[in-house]
Amino acid sequence: MIFPQNFENKIGFDVIRKKIKANCKVDSARTLADDISFSTDADYIDQRLCETEEMISIYRLKDDYPVKEYPDINNCTSKLKVKGAFLQLNDLINIRIVLEQSKSLIAFFKKDDKNSFPVLKKKVQDLIFPKYLHDMLSSILSKNGTIKDNASPKLKEIRKNLNDSQNNLTKSLNNILSKFRNSGWVSRDLSATMVNGRLVLPIESTFKRKVDGLVHDESASGKTSYIEQREVVNLNNTIRELELEESREIQKILAEITEEFRHYEEELSKVSYLVSEFDLIRAKAVFSASIDAIKPGIDKNPILEIDRARHPLLYLSFKKDKKEVIPISFKLDNDYRILLISGPNAGGKSVSLKTTALISYMFQCGLPVPVGGTSVMGIFENIFIDIGDQQSLENDLSTYSSHLTNMKHFLKNANNKTLILIDEFGSGTDPVIGGTIAESILEELNDKKVYGVITTHYSNLKILASNTPGIQNAAMLIDQNKMEPTFILETGIPGSSYAIEIAQRTGLPQSIIDKTKEKAGSDQTNMDKFLRRVLRDKKYWERKLQQIRQQEKKLEEIIDKNVEELESLKKRKKQILDSAKKESEQLLADVNKNIENTIRKIKESNADKETTKKARKDIENYKQEFKQTSSDENDEIARKYEHYKKKQEEKAAKRKEREKENSKELEFVKIDEQKINIGSKVRLKGQEVVGEVTDMGEKNAVVSFGNMYTSVPMQNLEKVSETDFKKQTKTGSGLHFNYNEKVINFKPYIDVRGERVEDALKMITDLVDEAIMLDFKELKVLHGKGNGILRRHIRDYLRSIPQIDRCYDEDIRFGGGGITIVKLK
């Protein structure tokens, strides 16, 4: 269910429908476009999205797809259902055009050997093409759309007689005309002409009475009379009779064909529908391509994971002016089902809300949406909106009353599969009472487990969102130096209206500003300051958290490597011990054998003392050699194991030392005011930019410039007084605005086709550096295919950069091996 009745007009979908209809080639496809509607069937939505997605690829990559204007034959198929109604020549021509279009579609997808477009191909393969009808039409219709002479034997005879009679008439008129020209009755530049279906001669009116014949007409000036010479009257009569006979025979042929076609009315209707449906699919694909829309991931549960969504109509408008829409990203799931957006007026709250409403409705109508590739969209049973002024004089409703009427509908009909979108929640009445009612309604909607996006200025709603599970704050950011909106949506924090600051910037008298602050009270003004501080600190700690995560990842890799090495050492130790045991057993057997041989020799030879002593020495040498071999193997294992154990003990000691340092109580120490410390106000040497030191190392300091944190060498900083700092901050350095401007203007793609390898790598280096600085996670490098040399050098270089996770080919539909997708860590 969607609500209210004018839902599509409210969100702008009616404009999108008109644009799709404008891309259609036939009226029947435009009729199908009128039937595009909201669906809760995930399989149906997926089918429609797959069809359009494949057609987008065809539109971008295939020049031989059959596209042309063709007629609507629904009227023709309707005639076949009515007994006694007959198809006319123009109907047959139109049917032939549609059959040829369907035949071209079948031929196009038949060439798809790689099955690149499986969904559309199956759609065509399910059609039974009426070849018999197509062959019949080809046999009786000429290429220029007339009935062929051999359509019937009688027609052939009639046309032969008609042709002979026309030749005789032309011959007679030429003779008469030549005679009249010699007499001066006919101008040299005039010839026989057709009037009222009769071939006549243009005679000068002054000589008309000298001509024996019938006057059929005269020129507007009266100077020329059109006379049918008596000699040719019978020939004209014969021609007219033959033409009537020809018409009767054609009608007879059309009647016979109509009877034949009646048996195939259903097949013709299916062909007509298929051709119209493919026309609509192409129209949707052309529109989708114009807004860079894609098929998002589909989840059968109610969920929204929106990545870089853009308002389709705003995107088209900006595209004409070569401007870019700032995308929005957010997530609605079981943890945070409702997003409460706050921020300054004209900061983009309503645009974010309408973007969500429009792309959600488009998605459930089976249309691709302009979002990033990681977006996932779920299925909602209901979508309710409360947007804009809805006061009604007829129903005696004020703006606020209409809002409450909508809220009544929401509370009555919403469930855990409902998406609600409310703009300026609680406005239109007394702020205190309106805010309290809005808070109560929001609590009730949250209890119903609904999903939604809501915009507001009310602080009590922001506080409720901060303290209530299931609701999350979000802010539309503003450039605090310029007091201008950035149109960037940041989730997780409440936004400030910046009403006082904007009032100051617009030039309102300072006395009014001071009175406003006094009347508003310190709680309200302090809250706005607190929100701004939270926003600034959040950026800093997010960056710190990212660094910690990267270090943890490296630490995990080192631990895994060490564990793997230890396991390898254990395995090696076991192998060595097993081998040593076998060798020792063999050696022992050899020693025993040697001893036995020695004893035997002594006994046999009655050896003297010297011989016995030598035999004992040989046995002792065997014993020492065995001990040395075993000792060397064991020493190698022991050394490696002791080394690893020592390293682990050192790491554990350092970790304990850090924990001990962190657990120490704070100590107050005396600091040198002349030196730079944490909290000092500083500026970059040789520049006017000022900031505050938030952290220090041995050689570098972390400095906050507005909302941007950066590490700067201590030698490049100089201390400034509090007065100079406040003066510079008040005038505004513009650094924060420049950072946001970089984020807005950054293009995550580059075209290096035709560049030398060195130049291309330099361009890519600059792109990657800027992407890392601005925290972009995906880049595209267009290098073309060619011989693959440039692609190979680029890939090798990218893999050498630690901050890059992986790189791979673009989807075949969007460039394949000619484009490299780069994923950053």
N, C-alpha and C positions, 0 to 999 in steps of 0.2 A: 504494500500500500504506500502511496505517496500522498503528501498533504502539504499545502492546500491544493485546490483545483487548478489554480494558475501557477502551479509548481514550475513548469517548464519556462514560462515567461519570467518568473522571478529569478531563476538561475542563469537564463540566457540560452537554454537548450533549443528554444524555437529558432534562434538565429543559426545555430549549428545545423538544424534540420533543413533550413532554407539553403544553406551553402552546399549541403550534400545533394539536395534536389537539383541545384543549379549545375552540378557535375553530371547528372544523368542525361543519357542520350534519347530516352524514350519515355512517353507519358506513363506507361505501365510501371516503369521503374520508379517514377516519382510517386505513383500511388503506393508502391511498396514502401517507399521512404516515409510516407505518412503513417505506416503501420509499425515503425520502429518504436518499441515500448519497453518499459521497465520489466525485468524478469528476475525471478529468484531461483531459476533452474541453472545450477552450476554447469551442467553438461551443455545446455543450450548456449549459455554465455561463452563457454570455451570454444564451441563450434563456430560461433559467429566471429570471435576474435581470431581464431586460426585462419578462417577464410580471408578475413581482411588483411591479416599479417602476410599471408602468402601473396595476396594481390598487391600489397605494397612492394614486395620484392619484384614481382613481375613489372609493375609500373616503373620501378627504378632501373631494372636490369634488362628487360626484354623489349626490343623495338618491334618485334614481329607479332605482338599480341593483337588480335583483330579488334580494332576500335573504329566504329563509324556510326553515323546517324542511321537509324532504321525505324520503320513505322510500328505502331501498336496494332496488333491483329486481334485484339479481344473482341472488337466489333464483328470481325469476320467469323470467328469461332461461335459467336452468339447467333449469327445467321444460320449456321449449320444445325443449330438446335431447333430452329423454327421450320416446320414443314411448310413448303410452298415458297420459302425465301431462297433467293439465288445469289450466288457470288457474282460480282461484276468483275470486269477486266482489271480494274485498279485493285480490287481485293486479291486477285490471283498474283498480281505483281508484288503486293505487300507480303503475302504469304511466302512467295519465293525468296524475297530479301531476308526474311526472318529465318527460313530454312537454311539459306546459305550462310547466315551469321552463325547459326548453331553448328553447321558443318565445319566452319572455320575454327570454332571453339574446340570441337572434338579433335580436329587435326592438330591444333596447337598443343594440347595436352598429350596427344599420342606421341609427339616428338620428345616428351619429357622422359628420356630413358633412365635418368638418374633418380627419378621420383622426387624431384626437388619440391614439388607442390602436391603432396599426397591428398590433402583434404579436398582441394578444388578438382583434382584429377578424378577422385572417386565420385564426386558430384556429377561430373560429366559422363563418367563411365556408366552410371546408373540410368542414364537417359537412353531410350530406344528411339533411334533416329528413323523417321518415316521415309526411307529411301524411295519407296514406290511413288509417293506423292511428289517428291523432288524430281524424279525422272519424268513423271507425267507432265509436270509444269514445264520442264526443259524441252519436252517434245512439242508442246503447242505454243509456247511463248518465245518470241525472238528476244535478242539481247536488248533491243530498244523498247521492249514492253508492248509489242503488238502480237495479235494472233497470227501464227504462221499459216502460209497458204495450204500446207499439207495437214492442217488440223483435221480436215475431213475432205473426202473426194469432191463433195458438192461445192465446198468453199473454194477449192482449187479451181473448179470449172467456172464458178461465178467471177472470180478475180481475173481469170484469163480473158473472159468475155468483156469484163469491165476495162481491162487494160487495152484490149483491141479497140473498143469504142472510144476510149479517151485518145488513143493515137489517131483515129480517124477524125475525131472532132478537132484535134490540134492541127492536123494537116489541112482540113477545110478552112479553119479560121486563119491560118497563116496565108493561104491563097487569097482569101477575102481581104485580109488586112493589107497585103501587098498592093492589091488593086485600089483600095481606099486611100492608101498613102500616096499613090501616084496621082489620084484625083485631088489630093489635098484635103481630104475630109478627116484624116487622122494625123496627129503630130508624129514626127519621126521617133520621138523618145517614148511613145506609149505603145502598149501591147495588150493582148487579151487579158481580162481579169475576171475574178469570180464575184458574182453578186447574187445573194439569196440562193446560193447553191447552184447557180447557172453560169456557164462560161459565156461572157458577153464582150462586145467591142466598145472601146471609148471613142465616140464620135463627137466632133465639134458640133455644138447645138445648132449652129446656123445651117448645117447640112443634114440634120436628123431626118427631115421629111423626105430626103432623097434616098434614104435607106429603107428597104422593105424588111420590117421586123418589129419586135416588141420592145418598148422602152421600159426598163426595169428600175432605173434610178438616174439621178443626175448629180453632178458635183455641187459642193456648197456654193460656189460662185455662179453656177448655172451655165458655165461655158462648155461643160462636157456632159454628154448624155450617154448612158450605158445601155446599148441596144443589142438584143439577141436577134441575130440575122435569121430570117425565116428558113434559110437553107440548113441551119444547124439546130433548129428547134427539136426535130425528131431525134437527132443524136443526143442532145441534152436530156430529152425525156428517157431515152434508152439508158443513159448513164445513171440517171436518178433512180430508175426502176432497179437496175443492178445493185446500186448502193443500198437500197432498202432490202433487197433480197440478201445481200451480204450481211447486213445488220441482223436479219432474222436468223440466218444460219449461225452467226456468232452467238446469239442468245441461246440457240439450241445447244451449241457446243458447251457454253457456260453452264447451262442447266444440267447437262450430262456429267460435267466435271463436278458440279456441286453435289450431285447424288453420290458420286464416288467418294468425295471428301467427307460426306456425312459419317461414313463408317470409321473415319480416323479423327473425329472431332476431339476425343480425349487426348490422343497423341499430339495433335497440333496444340492443344491447350498447355500440355506439359512442356513442349518445346518453347512456346511463347513465354511461359512462366520462367523457365530456366534462363533464357536469353535476358529477360527482364531482371532476374535475380543477379546474374553476372554483371549486368549493367549497374545495378545498385551497389554490388560489392566493390566494383571498380570506383564508383563515385565516392564511397566511404574511404577507400584506399587513397584516392587523390587528396581528399580533405585531411586524412590522417597524416599523409606525407607532408602536407603544408604546415602542420603544427608539430612535426617531429614526434608523433605519437607512436607508442609501442604497445605490445601485449604484455601486461604485468603478470607477475606470478599470481595464481588463483588459489585461494583457500576457501573451503566450503563453510568454514566458521566465520562469524562476524569479527573482522580484524582489519586494521589499516596500518600498513607499514609504508608510508609515503616518503619517497626519496626524490628530491629535486623536482617537485611538481610545479607546473606553470599553468596559469589560466589560459585556456586555448584562444579565446577571443582577444584578450590583452596581448598575447603572444603575436597574433596576426597583426594587430594594430601597431605594436612596437616594431614589428618586422618591416613594415612599410617605411618607417622613419629610421630604420637601421639602429634601433635601440634594443636592449636586452631586458627581459623580465627577470627579476630576482626570484629564484625558485624557493620553495618552502619544503622542509622535511620534518616529519614528526611520526609518532607511532601511537596507535590506540590498540591496547590488548587487555588481557585480564587484569594486569597490574594497574594500568592507567587507562581507564575506559573513556574518561572525559578530559578534554583539553580546554583549559580556561585561558583565553588570550587577552592580555591587557597591554596598554601602551598609549602613546600620544595619539591625538586626533590626526587623521590623514596619514597614519603611520603604516597602514596596510592590513589592519585587523579584518576589516570587512572583505577585502580582496582575498585574504587567506581563507576566510570562511566560505566565500562563494567558489573559490577554487576547489575546496574540498567537496562542496555540494555538487558542483558540475562534473568533476572527474568521477565521483562515486556513481552518479546517475548514468553518465556515459558508459562506464564500465559495465553496469548491470543492464544496459541496453545493447551490450555486445560490441561497443566501439572501443578501439585503442585509445589510450590516454597519454598526454604529454608528461611523462614521469621518467625518473632514472631507472636503469636496468635492474636494480636490486629491490624495487618496489613489489610489495605483495598486497593484494586487495581481496577482502573477504566478501561473503554474500550476506546482505541484510534483508530481512523480511519487510521492513518499513523504513522509509526515509521521510522525516518531518522537518520542515523549515519554518522559521519565523524571521523573515528578512524584510526590512523596509517599512514604510508607512502604509498601514492597512486600514485607515479610518474609512468609514462608510456612512454617507449621509442617508442612504436609503434604509440601512438597518440601524440607524441612530447609534453608531459605534464611534467612539473617539479612538485615537491611536493606541492609548494604553489599554482601553477596553478590548480592542481587537487583539492585542498581545495576550491579555488574560484569557480570552476565548481560545486562542491557540494553545496556551499552556494547559487549559482544561482538556483539550483534545489530546495533548501529549500525555498527560497524566492518566487519562482513561485508556488509551490505546497502546502506549509504549510497553515494550517488553525487552528481554535481554538480547533480542536480535533486531533492535531498532537503532537507527542512527538519527540523532537530532542535531540541528544546526540553528543556533539562536544568535542574532546580532543585537548588540547593545542591550544585553540582558538587564531587566529591571528599570530601564529608562522610561521617561514619559510621564512620571508622576513625582510626588515628594521623594527626594533622595533617601531619606531615612526609612520611610515606610516601604518605598519601592525596593530598596536594598534588602530589607528584612524579608519581604515576600519572595524576592528572587532567591534568597538564601534557603528559605523553606522549600521552595519548588526544586532547587538544585539538590537538596538533601533527599527529597522524595524520588527524584529521577535516578539519583545514584543508588538508592536502595533497590530500585527496579532493575539495576544492572544494565542500564541503557548505555550506548556509546554516543559520543557527541563532541562537537566543537562549539564553544560559546565565547563570545567577545563581551567585555565589560570594562567599566572604569571603577567599579565599586570595590573599596578596600576590604569590606567584610567578606566578599566572595573570594578575594585573593587569600585572605587568612584561612577561610574555610577550606580552600583547595590545598593549602600548605599542611593542614592538620587532618585531612580526611583521606583514608585509603580509597583508591579508585579515581581520584581527581588529581590532575597535574597542572601546575601553573605554566604559562608560556608568555614570553614578552616579545613585542615588536621593538627592535633596537633603534636607537637614535644616536646620531653623531653629537656627543656632548659638547664639543667645541663650537660647532655650527648651529646646534639645536635644529638639525634637519633630519628627517627620517631616513633610515638606510633600507627599510623594507625587508630586513632580515629577521626571520622568526627563530627565537632561541627558546628551547623547552627547558623546563626545570626551574625557572625563576619567574617571579611575578614582574610585570612591567610597570613603569611609572608613567603618569600622564604628562609630566614635565610642564604642568599648566603655568606655574609661576615663572619658570625659566623662559618659556615661549612668550609669555606676556611681556617679560623684560626685553626679549629680542625684538618683538614687534614695536617697541617704543612706547609702551604704556607708561604714564607718569610714575616716578619712583614712589611718590606718596601713596598711590593706589596699591603698588606692590607691597609696601610696608604694612599698610592697613590689612591687606589680604593675609599676609603672614601672621599678623597679630590675631585676626579673627579666626583663622584656620587653627591656630594653636600649634604649640611646639610638637605635639604628638604626630600630627599629620605631616608637617614639614620634615620632621626627623625620620618618619617612615620612608618618605621619598628618598631622602639622603641615604638611608640604610639600603634601600633597593638598588640604588646606583652603586653603592660600595660592594654589595653582594655581586652585582654583575661584573664589576672590575676584578674582584678577587676570584670569582669563578673561572674567569679566563686564565688567570695565572696558575691556579691549582690544577686546572685541567691539563695545562702544559706540563706541570710538574708530574702529574699522575702518568702522563704518557711516557715521560722519560723513565719513571720508575718501572713501568711495565716493560719497556724495552730492556732495561737492565736486568729485570727478573727473567726475561726470556733468554738473555745471554747466559745468565747464571744457570738456568735450567739446562741449557745446552752443554755447559761445562760439566755440570754434575752428571748428566747422561753420558758424556764422553768418558768421564773418570770411572763411572760405574761399569761402563762397557770395557774399559781398559783393565779394571780390577777383575772382572769376570774372565777376561782373556788371560790374565796372569794366573788366575786360579786353574784354568783349564790347562795352560802351559805347564804349570807346576805339576799337575796330576800326570800329564803326558811324560814329563821328564822323570818323575818318580817311577812311573810304570816302566819306562825304558831303562832307567837305572837299575830297577829291581831285576829285570830280565838279564841285563848285562852282568849284574853282580852274580846272579845265579849261574850264568854261563862261565863267568870268570872263576867262581868258586869250584865249579866242576873241573875246569882246566887246572886249577891249583891242586885239587885233590888228585887228579890224574898225574900231575907232575910229581907230587909227593910220592905217590905209589911207584912211579917209574924210578924215582931217585932211590927209594928204599930197596926196590928190586935190584937196581944196579949195584948198590952197596953190598947187598947179600951175595949177589952173583960174583962179584970181583974181590970180595974180602978187602974192600977199599981201606986205605990208610986214613989217618986223621985229616990229612990235607984234602983228600977227595971228599970226605964227609963234610968238612967245613965249607968247601965250595958249593956243594949241593944245598947246604942250609942257606947260604948267601943268596942263591938263585931264588929260593922260595921266599926269602925276606923281600927281595926286589919286587916279586909279583904282588906281595901284600901291600907294599907302599904305593905302587902304581894304581891299584884298585881304590885305595883310600883317597888318593889325590883326585881321581876322576869324579868320584861321588861328591867330594867336597866342593869342587869348582862349580858343578851344576847347582848345588844347593845354595852356594854363595850368590850366584846370579839372581835367583828367585828372591832370596832374602833382601838383597840390595834394592831391587825394584819395589818390593812390598814396603820396606822401611821408608823409602823415598816418598811413596804415595801417602803412607800413614803420617809422615811428618808434615806434608803439605796440608792434609785435612786438619791436623791439629792446629797448624798456623791459622787457617781460615776460621776455625772455631774460636780461637783466641781473639782474633780481630773482631769477630762478630760480637763476642761477649764484651769486648772493650767498647764497641760502639753502643751496645745496649746500656752499658754502665754510664757512658757519657750522656746518653739521652735521658737516663733516669735521675741524673743529678738535679738537685734543687736549684732554682734560679739564684744567681748571686749578683748582687749589685756592685758594679765596678765603676770606677771613675774613668771617664773617657776624655780624650783631648778634643775640645770643641773646634780646634783649628783644622783637625783632620777629618776626612770623610768617614762617616759611620753609618750604621743602619738607621734610617729615618732622616738622614741629611738631605737637604735640597741641593741639587747639582744641575749643571748644564754641560753639554758637550763643548769642548774647547773650540773656539772659533765659530760657534753657532749660537742661535737664540733659543734653541729647544731646551726646556727645563723639565726635570722629573724628580722623583723621590727614590732613594735607595731602599730596596726591600730585602736584600740579602747580599752577603759579601763572601768572597773567597780570598785566597792569598793575592791574586793578581787581578781578578775581575770582580765586578759588582753587578747585581741584577737591579736594573732601574726601571721604574714604572713611568712611561710617557703616556699620560692619559689612560687609555684602556689597553695599551700594548706594553708588554714586558720584554726586555731584551738584556743580554749580557754584554757589558762594555768594559774594556780594559781600564784599570784605575787611572793610568797615566793620561787617558783621554778625557777625564772628568775634572771639573773645577767646582768648588763649593760656592753657593749663592745664598744670599740672605733670605729670610722669610718674606720680607717686603718685595724683593725682586721676584721671588717665586710666585707670590700672589698676583703681582702685576702681569707677569708673563702668562700665568694661567688664565687670568681674566681676559687678556687680549686674544688668547688662543693661538697655539702654535700650528694647529692644523694637522698635526702628525696622525692623530687617531683617524681623522677623516681620510687622510691619504692611505692609511692601512685598509680601511673599509673599501675605499675606492679601488685599491688593488684587488681585493677579494671580488668585488663586483665586476671589474673589467677583465679579470684573468680568464683566458681562454685555454681550457685543458686539452688543446690539440695543436698540431703543427704540421705544415706541409713542407717537406724537404726534397720533393721531387726535382731532379735537375741540378741539385747542389753537389759540390764535391764532398768527399767523405769528411775532410777536415772541417769544412764549413758546416756541414750537417751536424756533426758531433758537437760543435761549439753551440749551435742553436739549441740542440737538445739538452745540453748541459744547463744553459740559461733557463729553459723551460722546467727542468727537473728541480733546479735550485729554488725557483719561485714557487713551484708546487709544494715542496717540502716546507718552505717558510709559511705558506698560506694554508697548510694542512689539507691539501687535496689528495684524494686516494686513488684517482684513476686518470690516466693520460692517454691520448691517441696520437700516434706518429704515422703520418701518411707518407710513405716512401716509394710507393709503386712496386711493381713486380719485376719487370725487366729480367736481367740475368741473376738477380738475387744478391749481387755483391754489396750494394749499399745496405740492404736489409741485414746481411750477415754481420757487417761491421757495427751497425747500430745495436743489434741484439747482443753481440759480444761486449760492447761498451756498457749497455744497460745492466747486464748481469754482473758487472764489476762494481756497481754502486751498492753499498751496504743497505741503503734505505729502500731499495727496490725489492719487492717480494718476488714477483715473477712477471714475465711478459709472454704474450702469445698472439696468434692470428685473430683478426676480427672475424665475426660471423661471415660465412660465404655470401650471405644476402647483402651485406653492407660493405664488401670490399675484400674479404678473405685475406690472402697472404700479402696484399698490397698495403695493409694497415696493421700496425703493431699496437696491441692494447698493453699498457704498462700499469701494473698494480703496485702501489707504494705501501710500505708497512705502516 
